[in-house]
Amino acid sequence: MKINKEVSTDFRNHVFMCFKYLGLGSPTNIQYEIARQIQEGPNDQIIVAGRGTGKSTISACFASWVWLTNQNATFLILSNTQ
């Protein structure tokens, strides 16, 4: 599979493409900041943001982004609903 270099090297570009595919429009500045933090931050971080910010969607985009380069990767995504 051929992967666009801009998408494979910068998670924010992948988030943009995912949002367009899902019909969500362009990501907001806070969503781009969450994406940057996920890519560049420590491996043991917690993302805290208000409801409706897109944390779960961006996390799912991150899983698909990692799978683009490592099909053997595994993920554990936890989400609390009320």
C-alpha positions in Angstrom: 0.0 0.0 0.0 1.4 3.4 -0.9 1.0 6.0 1.8 1.3 9.7 1.3 4.5 11.0 3.1 2.7 14.0 4.6 0.0 11.7 6.1 2.4 9.1 7.4 4.8 11.5 9.1 2.4 14.0 10.7 -0.6 12.7 12.6 -2.4 16.0 12.2 -2.6 15.5 8.4 -4.1 12.0 9.0 -6.7 13.5 11.4 -7.6 16.0 8.7 -8.1 13.2 6.1 -10.1 11.1 8.6 -12.4 14.0 9.5 -13.0 14.7 5.8 -13.8 11.0 5.1 -16.2 10.9 8.1 -17.9 14.1 6.9 -16.9 16.0 10.1 -15.4 19.0 8.3 -12.0 20.4 9.2 -10.6 19.8 12.7 -10.6 22.7 15.1 -7.4 24.2 16.5 -7.9 22.3 19.8 -8.4 19.0 17.8 -5.1 19.7 16.0 -3.5 20.4 19.4 -4.8 17.1 20.7 -3.4 15.3 17.7 0.0 17.0 18.1 0.1 16.0 21.7 -0.8 12.4 21.0 2.0 12.2 18.3 4.7 14.1 20.2 3.8 13.7 23.8 4.9 10.9 26.3 3.5 7.4 25.8 1.9 7.4 29.2 -0.3 10.5 28.9 -4.0 11.2 29.6 -5.9 13.5 27.2 -8.3 15.7 29.2 -10.7 17.9 27.3 -14.4 18.9 27.4 -17.3 16.8 26.1 -17.7 16.9 22.4 -14.0 17.8 21.7 -13.5 14.7 19.7 -11.1 12.8 22.0 -12.5 9.4 21.1 -12.6 10.1 17.4 -9.0 11.4 17.4 -8.0 8.3 19.4 -9.5 6.0 16.7 -7.8 8.1 14.0 -4.5 7.5 15.9 -5.1 3.7 15.8 -5.6 3.8 12.1 -2.5 6.0 11.6 -0.3 3.6 13.5 -1.7 0.7 11.6 -0.7 2.4 8.3 3.0 1.7 9.2 2.7 -1.3 11.6 -0.1 -3.8 10.9 1.0 -5.9 13.9 0.3 -3.1 16.4 -2.2 -3.7 19.1 -4.3 -1.1 21.0 -6.3 -0.7 24.1 -8.8 2.2 24.0 -10.9 2.9 27.0 -13.9 5.2 26.9 -16.5 5.8 29.6 -20.1 6.4 28.7 -23.0 7.4 31.0 
